[in-house]
Amino acid sequence: PVTVAGLKVGRVKDLKLVNGEVLATVWIDRDVELPEDSRFVVETLGAIGEKGVAVKLGRSPKVLKPGQTIRGETSPGISDILTSVGSVGVRTRELLDKFRIFFDDTTVADLSSTISGIRSIVDEAQPTLKENLARLDTLLVNLSESSRSINKLSGSGADTLYAALRDIRSGAKSLRSSAERLDSITTSLARIVSDLSRGKGTLGKLLTEEELYCRLKSLATQMDSILMDLRKHPEKYIHIELF
C-alpha cells in the first residue's frame, strides 16, 4: 500500500529494475494532492516483513503531477539497526584499546594522542546511538501493534507466527538495552575526556575509573554475543517474507 499518515491513499502498480535501481510505479487516489517536495519512503509496515510506501508530506505549494519521477528512500529495519549498533560495538573495542594505553604507558605524548582518539570515537558514536534508539522505539511500537493483530487470529499458523514475533521483540529489546548502555558509557567518557582536556582532571583520576573500564569490557562482550546470535539465528532479527 501507499500511505499518508497511516491512511491508505494508493498502491504500488509495478516494479522494475532500471540501470541497477528499482523503479516503482504507484497509483495515487485522484482526490489526493501531494506537495512537490514530498518524500516517498519504503518502510517495513510490520514485524513479519510486509513492505509499503509511506509518503512524508512536504510544504511546497506546488503539487506532484501524474508521470513525475522522484527519488525514493528506504527506512532501515531491525537488521540494519543491528549492523549499525554493532559497528559502534566494534568502535567500543577500539576505545578499550585506548584505555589499555593509559594502563600500560603514561607518557604525556601518549596521553594527548589517546584523549584525541577517544574524543573522535565518542563524537562519532553518540549521534549514531541516539538515532538508533529512536528507531528501535518506533520498531517496538510496530511490533506491539503487529502482536495485537496476530493475537486475534487462530490456528497453528497464527501460533507459529506469534512465537516468531515474540522472538523478534525479544531481540529488539535486547538490542535496545545494549545500545542504551553504550550511550550511557559514551556520555560518561565524553565528560571525562572534556575534563581532562580542560585540565580539570589528571591521569590518576582517569585510572581510578575501573568501574567504567569494566562496563566497557562487559558491553563489548554483550555486543559480541548479540552479533553471534544474529549469525546463528538470523530469523530472529531479519523479517520473514510471506508469499
N, C-alpha and C positions, 0 to 999 in steps of 0.2 A: 504493500500500500504506500501511497504518498500522503503524508500528514502535515498539518499545520497546527501547532499547539496541541497535538494529540488527536485532532479531528481529521478523519479521512477525507481528502479532497481529490483523490485521483488514484491512479495505479501505474505501474511500470508496464509499458506495452511491449518493449523489445530491448534486447541486449545483444550487442555485437562487439567483436574485437576489431579495433581500428588503429593501426600503427603501434601495436603493443599496449594500447589503452582500451578500457571498456567504455563504449558509447551506449548510454541508456536513453531510450525514448520514453517519455512519460506523458500520460494523458491527465490533464487537469480539468476539473469541472468548469463549465463555461462561465458560471457566475462568480468564480474566484479570480481575483486580480492580485498578482504578486509584484511587489516593488522590484525594480530592475536590479537592485543590489542585494536581493535575497540570496541566501546560501542554501545549497542542496546537499544535505549530509546523509550518507549511507550509514545507518545505525543497526545494531542488533536489538531488536524490539523486545526480546525475552531471553530467558536463560537457555532455551533449547535451540537457539540459533536462527530463528526466523529473521529475515532482513527486511528493511523498509527504508524509504527515503523521507527524512524529516526536513521540512522547509523552515529555515530560520528567517523570518521576515526582516527585510531591510527597511530603510526610511526614505528611499528615493521617491519623488513624486511621479517618476516615470514607471510604467509597468512593463513586465515581460510580454513579448508578443509571441504568437504561435510560430514555431520553427526556429526560435532563437536557441543558440548553443552556449552553455555556460559550463565552466569547470566545476565539477563536484568535489566533495570532501568525504573523508571517511572518519568515523568515530571509533576510537580504539576499544576493543573488547578486553576481557579479563586476561587473555593470553598476552596481549600487547602490554598491558599494565604490569603483568608479572615480569615480563622481559625488562621493562624499564626500571622497575624497583630492583630487580636482580642485578642490573648493571650498577645501581647505586651500592648494592651489597659488595660488588667487586671493588668499587672505589673505597668502600669501608676497609677492605683488606689492605689497600694501598695506604690508607690512613693509619692502620695498625702498624705498618712498616715504619711510618714516620715516627710513631711513638717509640718504637724499638730503638730508633736512633738516639732519642733522649736518654734511654736507659743504658745504651752502650757507649755513647760518645757525647760529652758535654762541652765541646768547644764552642766558642762564641760564633764562629763561622757556620758551623752545622746548625746551631740554634736558629740563626737568622734564616737560613735556607729552609729548614724544616717548618718554621712558622709560616713562611710564604707558601710552601706546598700544602699545608693543612688548610690555610685560608682558601686556596684555589679549589680544593676538594669540597669544602663546606659550601662555598658560594655556588658551586655547580649543583650540589646535591639538594640543597634546601628548596629551590623553586620546583624541581622535579618532584620531590616528595609531596609538597603542598598540592600540586596539580593532581598527582595520582591519588592522594587521599580523597580529594573531591570526586574524582572519577569512581573510586571504589564505593563511596557513599551512594552515588547515583545507581551504580550497579546493584548494590544490596537492596535498594528500594525496588528496582525492577525485578529482582529475584523474589522478593516478598510478594509482589503483585502476581508473578507467574505461579508462585506456590499456591496462592489463594484460588487461582483459576483451575489449576490441576486438581486441587482438593475437591472440586465439585464433580470431577469425573469419577468413573468407577471401572473396575475390571483390572486384570493383571497388568495390562499395558500402562494404565494410569499409575499403578503401584510402582512399576519399574521406573517410570518417568519421574515420579515423586522422589524415589530413592536417589536417582541421578541428580536431581535438582538439589536435594539435601546435601549431597557431597560437594556440589559446586558452591553452595552457600558456605559450607564449612571451609573450603579452600579460600574463598574470598575474604571471610572473616579472619582467617589465619594470616593472610597476606596483609590485610589492613593493620592488624596488630603489629606485625613486623615493621611495616612502613611507619607506623606511629611511633614506635620505639626508636627507629633510626632517626626520625625527625627530631625527637627529643634530644638524642645524643648530639646530633649536628648543631642544634641550638646551644647546647652546653659548650661544645667545642668552640663555636663562634665567639661566645662570651669570654672564654679563657684566652683564646688567641688575641682577641681585641685588647684585653687587659695587659697581656704580655707585650704587645706591640706599643702600647702607650706607656709602658714602664711601670704599670701598676702591680705587676706580679714578678716573680722570679722563677728561674728554672726549678728551684726547690719546691715552689708551690705546685708547679705542674706535675712534678714527680710524685707528689702526695695524692694525686688523683687516681689511685689504684682502682677504686670502685668504677670510675669511668672507663678505665682501660679494660677491666673485666667485663663490663657491659658491652663494650665494643666487640670483644672476643666472642662473647656469648651470642651476640646478634649475628656476627659473621657465620657462626656455626648454624644458627637458625636459618639464615638465608640459604646456606648450602643444602640444608635439609629440605626446604621448600623447592629449590631448583631440582634436587634429585627426585623429589616426589613428582614434579612436573614431567620429568623424563620417563619415569616408570609408569605413571598413571595420567597421561595427557587428557584422558576423557573427563577427568575431574575439573579441568580448567578450560579446555577448548570446547567450543559449542558443538552440539550434535546436529547434523543435517538430517532432516526428515524428508522422505520422498513419497 
